[in-house]
Amino acid sequence: MNYGMIIYLLGRVLEIVGVMMACPYAVSLYYHESNGVLFLGCGAAMLVAGALVCALIKPKNKAFYAREGFVMTSLSWLLLSVGGCLPFYLSGEIPSFTDALFECISGFTTTGASVVPAVEDLSHCMNFWRCFIQLIGGMGVLVFMLALIPSTGGQDLYIMKAESPGPSVGKMAPKVRQTAFYLYVIYFTLTTLEIVCLIIAGCPVFDSICTAFTTTSTGGFGVRNTSLTDYNTAVQYVVACFLFFAGFNYNFFFYLWLRKWKDAFRSEEIRLYTGIFWCSVLLITANIVLNNGYDLESGFRNAFFQVGSIITTAGFSSADFDQWHSFSREIMIVLMLIGGCAGSTCGGIKISRILIYLKALKKELSQLCHPRSVKVLTLEGKTIPHAVLRSANIFLITYASLFIFSILLISLEGYDFTTNFTAVASALGNIGPGFSLVGPTRNFAFFSPISKFVLMFDMLAGRLELFPLLVMFSPATWKRN
């Protein structure tokens, strides 16, 4: 284990987040809010601490492999969460440290589950920070770091693999730094475009900025307790459209950028995602028009919005979908588990894994009928290696095990099954709202501190694809080479 390199990179993370705290401080100056000085103080402290670490620890050995990548990623997210929650707690706007930490982890992991009873009561700078950390966490602060500074001797891919969502991470360019740079160019371009569209649609400027931050990151935090319910129809359509595209693998946008149209549209993953998305929209539209009294336009708009919000694990709401017909609610629970494409900012199991499972099932059924046949699994025109299939199977087993164990733990509080099930699904899938007591008009504040820590662990595990966080508990991880 290269401890020196891990500590050095953690110092770099502190520096970057320290600098980022200047943004909410600038917002506090604009709105004349005195508590913004906390961002200045915390940011300066993190910047100085990071600079000291980097100055004092200059590892000669820069070898950095999968084990170090997992540990570095997990520790950095824990460090980000603790440092990022301090302004919430020190300002008194979230008076409990556990609640402040929960809100911050929910932000960085782009879960969107909140414990704040009335977000309108928060100052502008605190609300901006809630949304800004979702923008940071959506693509990953470590990917941002790689875009700025190559620091691991050319072995940066281990960090990107540990932090990026999906069963595998490929390169858009020969160098990882270039790949990270392209990812952020696409990410910020989508965010900027949405801000412009929201302002044109009649959304206030501050709300537009915060909403765009939490749409492209598929985070779901808002600046109103009613989420997007109170905004006009045009705003809801704009957000719904950007949510739909936020679920795409970013390779799609990269190919469009290069004008490689065939490569962009031939993706099996994109086709399955699009099919599931629009089939769900049509089914829910018909169901709520027939059973919940919606007219055709409002039924389609709310179905379009909520399917986009749930399958991308953003967690916005345009209506109280907990009151919808059971058929629509159950479709949405399925979408919560599926999630978006690999290589997007979405949580959940991921479309690419669903594709692998479906292809493996088809192959198994075929071989039962024709035992002597030889079939090879392929995805996107390439053979699926046995290691990828094994990894996908282990992921599903681990996901289900952690899911069940978490439900058992929080069920000790005695809440109903729907609350417990969807709260864990929300945390592990980085979604935000669930159903019943954690529905779109409620929040997670009623859980005990123990349950909140269980859900915080689930949020981090879900965002990091389980293994980077779980590997921290393996004794073999900490042995020196």
C-alpha positions in Angstrom: 0.0 0.0 0.0 1.5 3.3 -1.1 0.3 5.4 2.0 2.4 8.4 1.0 0.8 8.8 -2.4 -2.7 8.4 -0.9 -2.1 11.1 1.7 -0.5 13.4 -0.9 -3.6 13.1 -3.2 -5.9 13.7 -0.2 -4.1 16.9 0.3 -4.8 17.8 -3.3 -8.5 17.1 -2.8 -8.5 19.4 0.3 -7.0 22.2 -1.8 -9.6 21.8 -4.6 -12.6 21.8 -2.2 -11.1 24.7 -0.3 -11.0 26.7 -3.5 -14.5 25.7 -4.4 -15.9 27.1 -1.1 -15.1 30.6 -2.6 -18.3 30.2 -4.8 -20.9 30.1 -2.0 -18.9 32.9 -0.2 -19.3 35.0 -3.4 -23.1 34.2 -3.3 -23.2 35.4 0.3 -21.6 38.7 -0.6 -24.1 39.2 -3.4 -27.0 38.6 -1.0 -25.3 40.4 2.0 -25.4 37.3 4.2 -23.1 37.3 7.1 -22.8 33.5 7.6 -21.0 33.3 4.2 -17.8 34.1 6.1 -18.0 30.4 7.3 -17.3 29.3 3.8 -14.3 31.7 3.6 -12.9 30.3 6.9 -13.6 26.7 6.2 -12.3 27.0 2.6 -9.1 28.8 3.8 -8.5 26.1 6.4 -8.9 23.3 3.9 -6.7 25.0 1.4 -3.9 25.6 3.9 -4.2 22.1 5.3 -4.1 20.6 1.8 -1.1 22.8 0.9 0.8 21.7 4.0 0.1 18.0 3.4 1.4 18.3 -0.2 4.4 20.3 0.9 5.4 18.0 3.7 4.6 14.7 1.9 6.2 14.3 -1.5 6.3 10.6 -2.2 9.2 9.3 -4.3 7.3 6.2 -5.1 4.3 7.2 -7.3 3.1 3.6 -8.1 -0.6 3.6 -7.8 -2.8 0.6 -8.5 -6.4 -0.6 -7.9 -6.0 -1.1 -4.2 -4.7 2.5 -3.7 -7.4 3.8 -6.1 -10.2 2.3 -4.0 -8.8 3.5 -0.7 -8.0 6.9 -2.0 -11.5 7.3 -3.5 -13.3 6.2 -0.3 -11.2 8.3 2.0 -11.5 11.4 -0.2 -15.3 11.1 -0.2 -15.4 10.8 3.6 -13.1 13.8 3.9 -15.2 15.8 1.5 -18.4 15.0 3.4 -17.0 15.9 6.8 -15.4 19.1 5.5 -18.4 20.1 3.4 -20.9 19.8 6.2 -19.1 22.2 8.5 -20.7 25.4 7.2 -24.1 23.8 7.6 -23.4 22.9 11.2 -21.4 25.9 12.3 -24.0 28.3 10.9 -26.7 26.7 13.0 -28.9 26.4 9.9 -28.7 22.6 10.3 -28.1 22.4 14.1 -27.3 18.7 14.4 -23.9 17.5 13.2 -25.4 14.1 12.1 -28.1 15.9 10.1 -25.5 18.3 8.6 -23.3 15.3 7.6 -26.4 13.5 6.2 -27.3 16.5 4.1 -23.7 16.8 2.8 -23.3 13.1 2.0 -26.6 13.2 0.2 -25.4 16.2 -1.7 -22.0 14.9 -2.7 -23.4 11.5 -3.7 -26.2 13.2 -5.6 -28.8 11.3 -3.7 -31.0 14.3 -2.8 -32.5 12.9 0.4 -32.9 15.8 2.7 -33.4 16.3 6.4 -34.1 20.0 6.2 -37.7 20.7 7.1 -37.9 23.9 5.0 -35.2 24.6 2.5 -36.7 28.1 1.8 -35.5 29.0 5.3 -31.9 28.4 4.5 -29.8 31.3 3.4 -28.9 31.7 -0.3 -25.3 30.7 0.2 -26.3 27.5 2.1 -28.8 26.6 -0.6 -26.3 27.3 -3.3 -23.7 25.1 -1.5 -26.3 22.2 -1.2 -26.7 22.4 -5.0 -23.1 23.1 -5.8 -21.8 20.0 -4.0 -24.2 18.0 -6.1 -22.6 19.5 -9.2 -19.1 18.6 -7.8 -20.2 15.1 -6.8 -22.0 14.3 -10.0 -18.9 13.8 -12.1 -16.6 13.4 -9.1 -14.1 15.7 -7.6 -11.3 13.2 -8.3 -12.2 13.2 -12.0 -12.0 17.0 -11.8 -8.7 16.7 -10.1 -7.4 14.4 -12.9 -8.6 17.0 -15.5 -6.4 19.6 -13.8 -3.3 17.8 -12.5 -1.8 14.5 -13.7 -0.3 13.3 -10.4 -0.1 9.5 -10.3 2.6 8.6 -12.8 0.2 7.8 -15.6 -1.9 5.4 -13.5 -4.8 7.8 -13.0 -7.3 5.3 -14.5 -7.4 3.4 -11.2 -8.9 6.5 -9.6 -11.4 7.1 -12.4 -12.5 3.4 -12.3 -13.0 3.7 -8.6 -15.1 6.9 -8.8 -17.0 6.7 -12.1 -20.4 4.9 -12.1 -20.8 1.8 -14.2 -19.3 -1.7 -14.6 -16.4 -0.5 -16.7 -14.6 2.8 -17.5 -13.1 3.3 -20.9 -11.0 6.2 -22.2 -12.3 8.8 -24.6 -8.7 9.8 -25.3 -5.3 8.1 -25.0 -4.5 9.9 -21.8 -6.8 9.8 -18.7 -6.3 13.5 -18.1 -7.7 14.2 -21.6 -10.7 11.9 -20.9 -11.4 13.6 -17.6 -11.1 17.0 -19.4 -13.6 16.0 -22.1 -16.0 14.6 -19.5 -16.1 18.0 -17.7 -16.4 20.0 -20.9 -19.5 18.0 -21.8 -20.8 18.2 -18.2 -20.4 22.0 -17.9 -21.7 22.5 -21.4 -25.0 20.7 -20.6 -25.2 22.6 -17.3 -24.7 26.0 -18.9 -27.2 25.2 -21.7 -29.8 24.2 -19.1 -29.3 27.4 -17.1 -30.0 29.5 -20.3 -33.1 27.4 -21.2 -34.5 27.7 -17.7 -34.1 31.5 -17.6 -35.8 31.7 -21.0 -38.6 29.5 -19.7 -39.2 32.0 -16.9 -37.4 30.5 -13.9 -35.6 33.0 -11.6 -31.9 33.2 -12.2 -30.8 31.9 -8.8 -33.3 29.0 -9.1 -32.1 28.3 -12.6 -28.5 28.0 -11.6 -29.2 25.7 -8.6 -31.7 23.6 -10.6 -29.3 23.1 -13.5 -26.6 22.1 -11.0 -28.8 19.4 -9.6 -30.2 18.2 -12.9 -27.1 17.5 -14.9 -25.6 15.9 -11.8 -28.9 14.0 -11.3 -28.9 15.1 -7.7 -32.4 16.4 -7.1 -31.8 19.1 -4.4 -34.0 22.2 -4.9 -34.4 25.6 -3.4 -38.1 25.0 -2.6 -39.7 22.5 -0.4 -42.2 21.6 -3.2 -39.3 20.7 -5.5 -40.4 21.7 -9.1 -44.1 21.5 -8.4 -44.6 25.3 -8.2 -42.7 26.2 -11.4 -44.5 26.8 -14.7 -45.1 24.1 -17.3 -42.2 25.3 -19.5 -39.7 25.0 -16.7 -40.9 21.4 -15.9 -40.5 20.4 -19.6 -37.0 21.9 -19.8 -35.9 19.9 -16.7 -37.6 16.8 -17.9 -35.7 17.0 -21.2 -32.4 17.5 -19.6 -33.1 14.7 -17.1 -33.7 12.4 -20.1 -30.3 13.2 -21.6 -28.6 13.1 -18.2 -29.2 9.4 -18.2 -27.2 8.8 -21.3 -23.6 7.4 -21.3 -21.3 10.4 -21.8 -19.6 8.6 -24.7 -22.8 9.4 -26.6 -22.2 13.1 -26.3 -18.5 12.6 -27.1 -19.3 10.9 -30.3 -21.8 13.6 -31.2 -19.0 16.1 -30.5 -16.7 14.3 -33.0 -19.7 13.9 -35.4 -19.5 10.2 -35.3 -23.2 9.7 -35.6 -23.2 6.0 -36.2 -21.1 5.3 -33.1 -23.4 7.5 -31.1 -26.7 5.9 -32.1 -25.7 2.3 -32.4 -25.2 1.8 -28.7 -27.3 -1.1 -27.3 -27.3 0.6 -23.9 -28.7 3.9 -25.2 -31.4 2.0 -27.2 -32.5 -0.1 -24.1 -32.5 3.0 -21.9 -34.6 5.0 -24.4 -37.0 2.1 -24.8 -37.5 1.6 -21.0 -37.9 5.4 -20.6 -40.6 6.0 -23.2 -42.5 2.8 -22.5 -42.6 3.8 -18.8 -43.8 7.3 -19.8 -46.6 6.0 -21.9 -47.8 3.4 -19.4 -47.8 5.9 -16.5 -49.5 8.6 -18.6 -52.3 6.2 -19.5 -52.6 4.9 -15.9 -52.8 8.3 -14.2 -55.1 9.8 -16.8 -57.5 6.9 -16.3 -57.2 6.6 -12.5 -55.9 9.9 -11.1 -58.0 12.5 -13.0 -55.2 14.0 -15.0 -55.9 15.5 -18.4 -53.7 14.2 -21.3 -51.2 17.0 -21.3 -50.6 17.2 -17.5 -50.6 13.4 -17.4 -47.9 13.2 -20.1 -45.9 16.0 -18.6 -45.9 14.6 -15.1 -45.2 11.1 -16.3 -42.3 12.4 -18.5 -40.9 14.4 -15.6 -41.2 11.7 -13.0 -39.8 8.9 -15.1 -36.9 11.1 -16.0 -36.4 12.0 -12.4 -36.6 8.4 -11.1 -34.7 6.4 -13.7 -31.8 9.0 -13.7 -32.0 8.8 -9.8 -32.3 12.6 -9.7 -35.3 12.6 -7.3 -37.1 15.8 -8.3 -40.9 15.9 -8.1 -43.5 17.7 -10.2 -46.4 16.1 -8.3 -47.1 14.0 -5.3 -46.5 10.7 -7.1 -47.0 8.8 -3.8 -50.8 9.4 -4.4 -50.7 7.9 -7.9 -52.3 4.5 -8.8 -50.3 1.5 -7.5 -49.4 0.4 -11.1 -47.6 3.7 -11.7 -45.9 3.6 -8.3 -44.6 0.1 -8.9 -43.2 1.0 -12.3 -41.3 3.8 -10.6 -39.9 1.4 -7.9 -38.6 -0.8 -10.7 -37.0 2.3 -12.4 -35.4 3.2 -9.0 -33.6 -0.1 -9.1 -32.6 0.0 -12.8 -31.1 3.5 -12.9 -29.5 5.1 -16.0 -26.6 4.2 -18.3 -23.1 3.4 -17.1 -20.8 6.4 -17.7 -23.6 8.8 -16.7 -24.1 10.6 -13.4 -26.9 8.2 -12.5 -27.1 5.7 -9.7 -28.9 2.3 -9.6 -27.8 -1.0 -11.0 -27.2 0.6 -14.5 -28.6 -0.3 -17.9 -25.4 -1.9 -19.1 -25.6 -4.5 -16.3 -29.3 -5.1 -17.1 -28.2 -5.8 -20.7 -25.5 -8.2 -19.5 -28.0 -10.1 -17.3 -30.6 -10.3 -20.1 -28.0 -11.6 -22.6 -26.7 -14.1 -20.0 -30.2 -15.3 -19.4 -30.9 -15.7 -23.1 -27.7 -17.6 -23.6 -28.5 -19.9 -20.6 -32.0 -20.7 -21.9 -30.6 -21.4 -25.4 -28.0 -23.8 -24.0 -30.7 -25.6 -22.1 -32.5 -26.3 -25.4 -29.3 -26.9 -27.4 -26.6 -28.2 -24.9 -23.9 -28.6 -27.6 -24.2 -25.1 -29.0 -21.5 -22.5 -28.3 -22.6 -18.9 -27.9 -20.5 -15.9 -27.1 -21.9 -12.9 -25.1 -21.4 -9.6 -26.9 -22.1 -6.0 -25.9 -21.8 -3.1 -28.2 -20.3 -5.4 -30.8 -17.5 -6.6 -28.5 -17.2 -9.9 -26.6 -18.0 -9.7 -22.9 -15.0 -11.0 -21.0 -15.7 -13.6 -18.3 -14.2 -11.2 -15.7 -16.9 -8.5 -16.6 -19.7 -11.1 -16.3 -18.4 -12.3 -13.0 -18.0 -8.8 -11.7 -21.6 -7.9 -12.8 -22.9 -11.0 -11.0 -20.9 -10.3 -7.8 -22.1 -6.7 -7.9 -25.8 -7.8 -8.0 -25.3 -10.3 -5.1 -23.5 -7.6 -3.1 -26.1 -5.0 -3.9 -28.9 -7.3 -2.9 -27.1 -8.4 0.3 -26.4 -4.8 1.4 -30.0 -3.8 0.5 -31.5 -6.6 2.7 -29.1 -6.0 5.6 -29.9 -2.2 5.5 -33.6 -2.8 5.5 -33.3 -5.1 8.5 -31.3 -2.5 10.4 -33.6 0.4 9.9 -36.7 -1.7 10.4 -35.8 -1.9 14.1 -37.5 1.5 14.4 -40.8 0.0 13.5 -41.8 2.0 10.4 -43.8 0.4 7.6 -42.2 -1.8 4.9 -42.8 0.6 2.1 -41.0 3.4 4.0 -38.0 1.1 4.9 -37.8 -0.5 1.5 -37.9 2.7 -0.5 -35.7 4.6 1.9 -32.9 2.0 1.4 -33.6 1.9 -2.4 -33.3 5.7 -2.4 -30.1 5.8 -0.5 -28.4 2.8 -2.2 -29.5 4.0 -5.7 -28.8 7.7 -4.9 -32.3 8.7 -5.8 -33.8 10.9 -3.1 -37.5 10.5 -2.4 -39.2 7.2 -1.9 -42.8 6.4 -0.9 -44.9 6.5 2.2 -43.0 8.4 5.0 -40.1 9.3 2.7 -42.4 10.3 -0.2 -41.9 13.4 -2.3 -43.7 15.8 0.2 -41.7 14.5 3.2 -38.0 14.0 4.2 -35.7 11.7 6.2 -35.5 13.9 9.3 -37.6 11.4 11.4 -35.1 8.6 11.3 -32.9 8.0 14.3 -29.1 8.8 14.2 -28.3 5.1 13.8 -30.6 4.7 10.8 -29.2 7.9 9.3 -25.7 6.5 9.5 -26.9 3.3 7.9 -28.4 5.3 5.0 -25.3 7.5 4.8 -23.2 4.4 4.3 -25.6 3.2 1.7 -25.4 6.6 -0.1 -21.6 6.4 -0.3 -21.6 2.7 -1.2 -24.1 3.3 -4.0 -22.2 6.3 -5.4 -18.9 4.5 -5.4 -20.4 1.3 -6.9 -20.1 -0.7 -3.6 -16.6 -2.1 -3.8 -14.3 0.9 -3.2 -16.1 1.5 0.1 -16.4 -2.2 1.1 -12.7 -2.9 0.3 -11.9 -0.5 3.2 -13.1 -3.2 5.6 -10.9 -6.0 4.1 -7.7 -6.6 6.2 -5.8 -7.5 3.0 -6.3 -3.9 1.8 -4.0 -2.5 4.5 -1.1 -4.9 4.2 2.1 -3.5 2.9 3.5 -5.0 -0.3 
